Amino acid sequence: MTAWARTAWEAILDVLYVPECGACRKTLFGTEKSVCLPCLSALEATDHARRPDDNPVYHTISSHVPVQGAAAGFVFNDTMREFIHAFKYDNRPDVARRLGRWWGERLGEQPLAANITCLVPMPLHVRKERERGYNQARELAGGLSKALNVPVVYPLARLRHTRQQALLSQAERLTNVAGAMRADATTAGVQGVAVIDDVVTTGATMAAAVKALYAAGTPPVYVLALATAG
């Protein structure tokens, strides 16, 4: 599917598809899309975007690889856990797009947003993406893109299928994703690249992606996660 066709299809779904809330499963009406207002209100925003070079996510990532800045939009609380479960395991990419838009609207109010020129979603291995039917980081990036008015680009690819990171220790996570990604020259020399993922914990997966971009000639990047569990 071309980028234009994908955008058109997503716009049609946003208009026609009125599902239940991705967190509480309440039926949605009116202007609510994919998530209900009470559940959105239950999300706990961080202040990371105000201090992108001095927050827990930045310190976690920069302990593995240098970055320009890093920020998670929200705390991984019970409501966020339900949302992430919905878009990772319940076939709800619409929830990821809606949260990406919500996240981007808040990020756009911070000075950090002015430094971001393009968004790079964390890639899934082709087998995992085929099983899920979509890449949730790509859906998040699509929502962010609309809010920030910057393009989404796709220089990263997974070279091999890796074990689920959540089941591994920190040392095992680093080994699991080491060398698992490759980047092409799409963002070589481009300033203001931001890598997008759903959750950052130990930072191992994000660090592997950043290293792949650097190896392909991308200048120091920003790291953005929807939520932080650390």
C-alpha positions in Angstrom: 0.0 0.0 0.0 1.4 3.4 -1.0 1.8 6.1 1.7 -1.0 8.1 0.1 -3.4 5.2 0.0 -2.5 4.3 3.6 -3.2 7.9 4.8 -6.5 7.9 2.9 -7.6 4.5 4.4 -6.7 5.7 7.9 -8.8 8.8 7.4 -11.7 6.7 6.3 -11.4 4.5 9.3 -11.2 7.4 11.7 -14.5 8.7 10.3 -16.4 5.4 10.0 -15.0 3.2 12.7 -16.4 4.0 16.2 -15.0 1.3 18.5 -15.0 0.9 22.2 -12.3 2.6 24.3 -9.0 0.8 24.1 -8.6 1.0 27.9 -12.0 0.7 29.7 -13.9 -0.9 26.7 -16.7 1.7 27.0 -18.7 2.3 23.8 -17.7 5.6 22.3 -20.0 8.3 21.0 -19.8 11.8 19.5 -16.3 13.2 19.2 -14.6 10.4 21.1 -12.3 8.3 18.9 -10.7 5.1 20.0 -10.2 6.3 23.6 -12.7 7.9 26.0 -12.1 11.2 27.7 -12.0 9.9 31.2 -9.2 7.4 30.2 -7.3 10.1 28.5 -7.6 12.2 31.6 -6.2 9.3 33.7 -2.9 9.3 31.8 0.0 10.9 33.8 2.1 13.2 31.6 5.8 13.6 32.3 7.8 16.8 32.1 10.6 15.2 30.1 10.1 17.4 27.0 10.9 20.4 29.1 14.2 19.0 30.0 15.1 16.5 27.2 18.8 16.3 28.3 18.0 15.8 32.0 15.4 13.2 32.8 15.3 9.4 33.5 14.8 8.3 29.9 17.6 10.5 28.7 20.0 9.1 31.3 18.9 5.6 30.6 19.5 5.9 26.8 22.6 7.9 27.0 24.2 5.3 29.3 24.2 3.1 26.2 24.6 5.6 23.3 24.9 9.4 22.9 21.7 11.2 22.0 20.6 14.8 21.5 17.7 14.4 23.9 15.1 11.9 25.0 11.5 12.1 26.4 8.7 9.8 27.3 5.3 11.4 27.0 3.5 9.5 29.9 4.0 7.3 32.9 3.3 3.6 32.4 0.3 3.5 34.8 -2.6 1.1 34.7 -4.5 3.0 32.1 -1.5 3.3 29.8 -0.9 -0.5 30.3 -4.5 -1.2 29.0 -4.0 1.1 26.0 -0.7 -0.5 25.1 -2.1 -4.0 25.5 -5.0 -2.9 23.1 -2.7 -1.8 20.3 -0.1 -4.5 20.7 -2.3 -7.5 21.3 -6.0 -6.7 20.5 -5.7 -5.5 16.9 -6.3 -1.8 17.8 -3.9 0.3 15.7 -6.5 3.1 15.9 -5.7 3.4 19.6 -2.0 3.9 18.8 -2.8 6.6 16.2 -5.1 8.4 18.6 -2.6 8.3 21.4 0.1 9.5 19.1 -2.0 12.5 18.1 -2.7 13.2 21.8 0.9 12.9 22.7 2.0 15.1 19.8 -0.4 17.9 20.7 1.2 18.1 24.1 4.7 17.7 22.8 4.1 20.5 20.3 3.7 22.9 23.2 7.3 22.3 24.3 10.5 23.8 22.8 11.8 20.3 22.0 9.2 20.0 19.2 10.9 22.8 17.2 14.1 20.7 16.9 12.3 17.6 15.4 12.4 17.5 11.6 11.3 13.9 11.0 10.1 10.8 12.8 11.6 7.3 12.5 9.4 4.5 13.9 11.0 1.5 15.7 10.9 -1.3 13.2 9.3 -4.8 13.7 10.7 -7.9 12.2 8.7 -8.8 9.1 7.4 -11.9 10.7 6.2 -10.1 13.8 4.6 -7.3 11.7 2.9 -10.0 9.6 1.5 -11.7 12.7 0.3 -8.4 14.3 -0.9 -6.9 11.0 0.8 -3.5 11.6 3.7 -1.9 13.4 2.4 0.0 16.5 5.4 2.4 16.5 4.5 3.3 12.9 0.9 4.0 14.0 2.1 6.1 16.9 4.4 8.0 14.6 1.5 8.6 12.2 -0.4 10.3 15.0 2.6 12.4 16.1 3.3 13.4 12.5 -0.2 14.9 12.2 0.2 16.9 15.4 3.7 18.1 14.8 3.5 18.5 11.0 6.7 16.6 10.3 7.1 13.6 8.0 7.6 9.9 9.0 10.5 8.2 7.3 11.6 4.6 7.4 15.4 4.0 7.3 15.4 1.2 9.9 14.8 -2.5 9.4 15.0 -5.5 11.7 17.5 -8.1 10.4 16.4 -10.9 12.6 13.6 -11.9 14.9 14.5 -11.4 18.5 13.1 -12.7 21.8 10.5 -10.7 23.6 12.5 -8.1 25.6 10.1 -8.0 28.6 11.0 -11.6 29.5 14.8 -10.8 29.7 17.2 -9.3 32.2 18.9 -6.0 31.3 22.1 -7.8 30.2 20.1 -10.3 28.1 18.1 -7.5 26.5 21.4 -5.8 25.3 22.6 -9.1 23.8 19.2 -9.9 22.3 19.1 -6.8 20.1 22.8 -6.3 19.5 23.2 -6.0 15.7 19.5 -6.8 15.1 18.9 -3.6 13.1 20.2 -1.9 10.0 19.6 1.6 8.6 19.8 2.9 5.1 20.9 6.4 4.1 17.5 8.0 4.2 18.4 10.2 7.2 22.2 10.4 6.6 23.2 14.0 7.4 19.7 15.0 8.5 19.5 17.0 11.7 16.5 16.6 14.1 15.7 12.9 13.6 13.5 11.4 16.3 13.2 7.7 16.9 9.7 6.6 18.1 8.7 3.6 20.2 5.9 2.7 22.6 7.7 2.0 25.8 11.2 2.5 27.1 12.5 0.4 30.0 16.2 -0.5 30.0 16.7 1.4 26.7 18.4 -1.6 25.0 16.1 -1.7 21.9 16.2 2.0 21.4 20.0 2.1 21.7 20.3 -0.6 19.0 18.2 1.5 16.7 20.2 4.6 17.4 23.5 2.8 16.8 22.2 1.5 13.4 21.2 5.1 12.4 24.6 6.4 13.4 26.4 3.7 11.4 24.4 4.9 8.3 25.5 8.5 8.7 22.7 10.0 10.7 23.8 12.8 13.1 22.9 12.6 16.8 19.2 11.9 17.2 16.3 12.4 19.6 14.5 9.5 21.3 10.8 9.7 22.0 8.7 7.0 23.7 5.0 7.1 24.4 5.5 5.8 28.0 8.3 4.9 30.4 8.2 2.0 32.7 11.4 2.9 34.3 
